[in-house]
């Protein structure tokens, strides 16, 4: 454990249709920024739910 908040989110699809993810990392105790970034990223990426 490094003490940095991290979050993995879907980030779209490759040209071949394979899923791509993004891992976000912030400074210690900046959990709010990670959640805001994840929300923004999910709002602009393609809907990947089955």
N, C-alpha and C positions, 0 to 999 in steps of 0.2 A: 504494500500500500504506500503510495507516494504522497497522499494528502491533497491531491488536486482533484476537483470534481471533473468527472468525465461522463460523456453520454454518446451512445452510438445511435444514429438515425438513418433511415433509408434516404438515399440521395439521388435516386433516378435509375435509369437503365442504360446499359451500353448499346451501341448500334446493333449488336447481336442479340439484344433482349435479356442480357444477364443483369441481375440487380447489383447496384453499387451502394456502398454505405459510406458514411462520414463519421469519424470519431472526433468529438469536440472536447477540448481540454481548456480549463481556465485556471486562474490563480486560486490558491487556497481561500476558501470561504466565499468565492464568487459563484455560488450555485445559481443564483438568480440570472446571471448573464448567460449561463449554459442553457437554462430552460428557455430564456427569451430567444437565443440563437436557434435552438432546436425548433421552436415554434415557427420562427420565420422561415427556416429552411424547409420545414414540412409544408408550409403554405405555398411555396413556389415550386415544389417538385411535383412530379407526376404522382397521382394516387396509386400506390403500390399494394393496397389491400386486396386479398384474394376475393 
